[in-house]
Amino acid sequence: MPRQVLDETRIHPAVRDQVANLNADIVHNVQAAAGSNPVLVVGMAMNPECRKARRALDAAGVSHQYLEYGSYFSEWRRRNALKMWTGWPTFPMVFVKGSLVGGNADLQRLIDSGELKRLLGA
């Protein structure tokens, strides 16, 4: 599933490094956490969907790691790097075994269908 991304040849050499590395630390943090935790929820403070996702996992007896980056009023520019990296437009971002499975509603469907347990090999 290729997504359109501005071709590197269309980015002036003077700013390529800035484009490539802008808020790269947040992406690297999430990549590392997604790779080392069976279930990762990436969210933000004050977002009810993030709380719902975490509660749904708790209710299903699925342990998970949670990373929180700011709130509606803070760190939104840094969170944009995650949106650009994943292509997912909202929070939470839920990863299962390193793969993005969507947000809260998508997670709930996986739990309800039993697919989450299957993905986790439980």
C-alpha positions as CSV (number, residue, x, y, z in Angstrom):
1,M,0.0,0.0,0.0
2,P,2.2,2.9,-1.2
3,R,1.3,6.3,0.2
4,Q,2.2,9.5,-1.6
5,V,5.2,11.1,-0.1
6,L,7.0,14.0,-1.7
7,D,9.9,12.6,-3.7
8,E,13.3,13.5,-2.2
9,T,14.4,15.0,-5.5
10,R,11.6,17.6,-5.0
11,I,13.1,18.7,-1.6
12,H,15.9,21.2,-1.9
13,P,19.2,19.8,-0.6
14,A,19.6,22.6,1.9
15,V,16.5,21.4,3.8
16,R,16.6,17.6,3.2
17,D,18.3,16.9,6.5
18,Q,15.8,19.0,8.4
19,V,12.9,17.3,6.7
20,A,14.3,13.8,7.4
21,N,15.1,14.4,11.0
22,L,12.3,16.7,12.3
23,N,11.0,15.1,15.5
24,A,12.7,11.9,14.5
25,D,13.2,11.1,18.2
26,I,9.5,10.6,18.8
27,V,9.3,8.2,15.9
28,H,12.3,6.2,17.1
29,N,10.8,6.0,20.6
30,V,7.6,4.6,19.2
31,Q,9.4,2.2,16.8
32,A,11.4,0.8,19.7
33,A,8.5,0.5,22.0
34,A,6.3,-1.2,19.3
35,G,9.1,-3.6,18.6
36,S,9.7,-4.6,22.2
37,N,6.1,-4.7,23.5
38,P,3.4,-7.1,22.2
39,V,0.8,-4.3,22.5
40,L,1.5,-0.6,22.5
41,V,-0.9,2.2,22.8
42,V,0.3,5.7,21.8
43,G,-1.8,8.5,23.0
44,M,-2.2,11.9,24.5
45,A,-3.6,13.3,27.7
46,M,-7.3,14.4,27.8
47,N,-8.2,12.2,24.9
48,P,-11.1,9.9,25.9
49,E,-10.4,7.4,23.1
50,C,-7.0,6.7,24.5
51,R,-8.5,6.0,27.9
52,K,-11.1,3.7,26.3
53,A,-8.5,1.7,24.5
54,R,-6.5,1.2,27.6
55,R,-9.6,0.2,29.6
56,A,-10.6,-2.2,26.8
57,L,-7.2,-3.9,26.9
58,D,-7.4,-4.1,30.7
59,A,-10.9,-5.6,30.6
60,A,-9.7,-8.2,28.1
61,G,-6.7,-9.1,30.3
62,V,-4.2,-7.9,27.7
63,S,-1.1,-6.2,29.2
64,H,0.1,-3.3,27.2
65,Q,2.6,-0.5,27.2
66,Y,1.4,3.1,27.0
67,L,3.3,6.1,25.7
68,E,1.7,9.6,26.1
69,Y,2.8,12.6,24.1
70,G,1.3,15.8,25.4
71,S,-2.3,16.9,25.3
72,Y,-4.6,18.7,22.9
73,F,-2.6,21.9,23.8
74,S,0.9,20.6,23.9
75,E,3.3,18.6,21.8
76,W,0.9,18.6,18.8
77,R,3.8,19.4,16.4
78,R,5.8,16.5,17.7
79,R,2.8,14.2,17.4
80,N,2.5,15.2,13.7
81,A,5.7,13.3,13.1
82,L,3.9,10.1,14.2
83,K,0.9,10.9,12.0
84,M,3.2,11.4,9.0
85,W,5.2,8.2,9.8
86,T,2.1,5.9,10.2
87,G,-0.4,7.6,8.0
88,W,-2.9,7.3,10.8
89,P,-4.7,10.5,11.5
90,T,-5.8,10.2,15.1
91,F,-4.9,9.0,18.6
92,P,-4.7,6.5,20.0
93,M,-2.4,4.6,17.7
94,V,-2.5,0.9,18.7
95,F,0.3,-1.5,17.7
96,V,0.1,-5.2,18.0
97,K,3.4,-7.1,17.6
98,G,4.9,-4.1,15.8
99,S,2.0,-3.5,13.4
100,L,-0.4,-0.6,13.5
101,V,-3.9,-2.0,13.9
102,G,-5.7,1.4,14.1
103,G,-7.4,3.3,16.9
104,N,-9.8,2.5,19.7
105,A,-12.7,1.4,17.6
106,D,-10.4,-0.9,15.5
107,L,-9.0,-2.3,18.7
108,Q,-12.4,-3.0,20.1
109,R,-13.4,-4.9,17.0
110,L,-10.3,-7.0,17.3
111,I,-11.1,-7.7,20.9
112,D,-14.7,-8.5,20.2
113,S,-14.0,-10.9,17.3
114,G,-11.2,-12.7,19.2
115,E,-8.7,-11.6,16.6
116,L,-6.5,-9.8,19.1
117,K,-5.9,-12.9,21.1
118,R,-5.2,-14.8,17.9
119,L,-2.7,-12.1,16.9
120,L,-1.0,-12.4,20.3
121,G,-0.9,-16.2,20.1
122,A,-2.9,-16.5,23.3
